[in-house]
Amino acid sequence: MNERTKTRHLAVVTSSYPLHEDDADGHFVRAAARAHRSADLSVTVLAPERGGRTLNDDVTLVELPGGRAFSNPGLRENLLRNPARSLDAMRFFVALERALDRLACDALEVHWPFPTAFAIPRRLRDVPTTFVSHGACVRALLACPAPLRNLLIASMVRPSVRWGFVSDDLRASLLSSLSPRNATSVQDASFIEAAPMDLPRRQDLGPAWSRPAYVIVGRLIASKRVDRALAYAAQLAHIRDNDIVLIGDGPLRDELLEKARALGLRLHATGQLPRRETLGILAGSSGLLFASQTEGLSTVVREAEHYGVPVIDAR
């Protein structure tokens, strides 16, 4: 086989990847990995193990120990709730570095590069690498003290790296927090590209809610500002007098249920649902209530727009 037809190998590194076709966790990483497949490019995905994966994709999936640290509602919330989960996170990063060191690859795509990029072994640091920063990655960097954040950024940016952000707002928020030198380095390496999505046809979704309803979708954590969405809904009679369906789970669930009761809202908290069921309720709703200010180009907003659902800005 000559050099022109030689199969190349891409390693996709992620801390979130779906269990099955109807799992929402990391579905956009799966869509990206599948989009890369071609006759001359093979794709290997390295992700935390979660048990029971049933996906049948034309990619190689390497599952690594430590998955409990990255399960819903996310690494930061899991560590705050149970600091012992930091041991699971360490197991994942150690296993990831070892797996990458054994892997023959011509290119890397690293989702949530902070902190995942620090597990890239030295021998691969000159391999063409694409970072993909979603909201949680940028929020984690912004939560670091400024001196530490600048040290981290200086060690992450190198000539082999292109740095993608899923929205311009996310990139701008990070750039504004950096030293001029680091901001220039990130700006020069960066590009904007919305996360890919595989959206089912409307007829393939689950049923709509049984009554007219407005929906809130997302992890029940502070940065999603679900409390603000509920307060906004309570001010508007045409929303307040309908069901409000809260889809998602997280540490603020009980607090949000109590707030809804105090506001006199008919809130139905479903917990985390299968993706098609979630999309069916969203697509059949009267509107999506959205209050997060740290999402950039939010996936759920794009999903609502795809299915023609009004997005009610509660920020």
Residue, then its C-alpha position, 0 to 999 in steps of 0.5 A: m500500500n503506497e503512502r497516498t492510500k495508507t489508512r490514517h488513525l484519529a484518536v478521539v479523547t472524551s470524558s463523556y460518551p453515550l451508553h446506547e442510542d437513546d443516551a444524551d450524555g456525550h451524544f455530540v462527541r459520538a456525532a463528531a467521531r462518526a462524522h470523521r469516519s472515511a475510507d482512509l481514516s479510522v477512529t478510536v474513541l477513548a472514554p470512561e467505562r460506564g457498563g452496558r454500552t450497546l452502541n454499534d458504531d463504525v469506530t473503535l471504542v476503548e473504555l477506561p476505568g474511572g467512569r463514576a467520576f464523570s457520570n451525570p451531573g458531571l465531574r465537578e458536581n460529583l467531586l463536590r458531593n463525594p470527594a472520594r470520586s477524585l480517585d476514580a478521576m485519577r484512575f481514568f487519567v492514568a489509564l488514558e495516558r497509558a492507553l494513548d501511549r500504546l496507541a498508534c495515531d496520526a491525529l488527536e481530538v480532545h474534548w474538554p481539554f481541561p483537564t483531559a489534555f494533561a493526560i496526553p503522553r509526551r510522545l504525542r505532543d507534536v501530533p496534530t491535535t484539536f481541542v474542543s471546548h464545551g461549556a463545562c471546560v471553559r467554566a472549569l478554567l474560569a474557576c481557577p485562580a488567574p495565576l494558575r489559569n494562565l500557567l495551565i493555558a501556557s502549557m496547553v497551547r503549543p504549535s501542534v494544537r488547534w483550539g475549537f470552541v462551540s461558540d464565540d461567547l465561550r471563547a470570548s469569556l476565556l480570552s477576557s480572563l487571560s494575560p495578553r500573551n496567553a490571550t493572543s496565543v489562544q486567539d491565534a490557535s482558535f476557531i469556532e465550530a458548533a458541536p455536531m448533532d444527530l437529530p431524529r425525525r419528529q415522527d421518531l421521537g417519543p410522545a409530547w407531554s399529555r397537557p400543554a407545557y413549557v419545558i426546562v432541560g439540563r443538569l440541575i446545577a447552579s450554572k444552569r440557573v433553573d431557579r431563574a427560569l422558574a422565577y421568570a415563569a411565575q411572572l407570566a400568566h400564560i406560562r404559570d397556568n400551564d405545566i412546567v416539565l423539568i427534565g434532568d437531574g442534579p444536586l439542586r433537585d429538592e431545592l428547585l422543587e421547593k422553590a416551584r411550590a413556593l411560586g405556585l408552579r405546577l412543576h413536574a420533575t421527571g429526572q433524566l430521561p432517554r434522549r428521544e423521550t426528552l426530545g419528544i416532550l421538547a418538540g411538543s411543548s409550548g416553549l423552552l425556558f432557558a436561563s443559563q448565561t454560561e452555555g455559549l451556543s447551547t445544545v438544547v437551544r439548537e434542538a428546540e430551534h430545529y423542532g420549531v419550539p419557541v425559546i423563552d429567554a429567562r436570563 
